[in-house]
Amino acid sequence: MSNGSEDLYQEFDVFDEWQQGDIVQNLYITRILEDDMLIRRSQDQNLPVAKASRISDLAKNNKDIVAPYSNRFRREYAVIPVFKTDVMIVSQTCDIAHDDFITVAKVRSFSDKDKAEFLDHIRLGEVKNAFHLPGYPDIGQESFSSLNDLTVISKKVLDSHKADRKKMLSPKGLRLFQFWIERFFGREAMPDDVSGIITAFSRNLQETQIADKIARIYYDYSSEQISLIVALSEEDNNAQARVEIARDFANNSVEEHNYEIMATHKLMDNINLRDIDGFREFR
């Protein structure tokens, strides 16, 4: 189930560095699709819709063409549609600090035109490409970030919109978003039932008292067993009990699976490559 908005977000300052999961309002995003790339000629500029040809058609006769295309000698230019939208940062925080380009997902508000059952499925976390955003853009409203609508923008553009940052995810909200990304991009690499079990385990672990101490979660699975390691940033005497509670909830939330779920915890300082050999990080 989706978290409430009071758990999902945190207060932020306009000078805070960008982090994964930040939501920014009113960015102009370029929609790079071949069928939408048109060549406008100078003699067509007064037409409501310019007479044009597609990039692919021109490329047949010119191997050096790249998009967006311009030819100052023939005065032909690529016309690429853009749209104004809110976006959610998908790139990892460490990549944002070093890369020049950032991946973002389009954020779309719930609409009266949407089918009620579609919105209910998003609220329940059953739409894998839609991350529910309760309380966005304002209290009492709902939106979702669409992982099917990804685009890449320059970090310089993002930096120019720091005043337009609307929300920053809390540590709890950020971990939930990271789990969502892993499930969306990684679900083809594992059986659906395994993905469902690990997602349920991770989600239930966020409801325990060790949620703020979780640094990473690693997993491995075979035909009979799912093994999970929860890496903690600091010791907690009740950690293993909390892990077992999350394991039991995960076990009960996925029907008719034949896996044995094994889960344990370790301090982050004690984890090395030998400890997690064969495991993947679940984000």
Secondary structure, 3 states (H helix, E strand, C coil): CCCCHHHHEECCCCCCCCCCCCEEEEEEEECCCHHHCEEEEHHHCCCCCCCCCEHHHHHCCCCCCCCCCEECCCCEEEECCEEEEEEEECCCHHHHHHCCEEEEEEEEECCCCCCHHHHHHHHCCCCCCEEEEECCCCCCCEEEEEEEEEEEEEHHHHHCCHHHEEEEECHHHHHHHHHHHHHHHHHHHCCHHHHHHHHHHHHHHCCCCCHHHEEEEEEEECCCEEEEEEEECCCCCCHHHHHHHHHHHHHHHCCCCCCEEEEEEEEHHHCCCCCCCCCEEEC
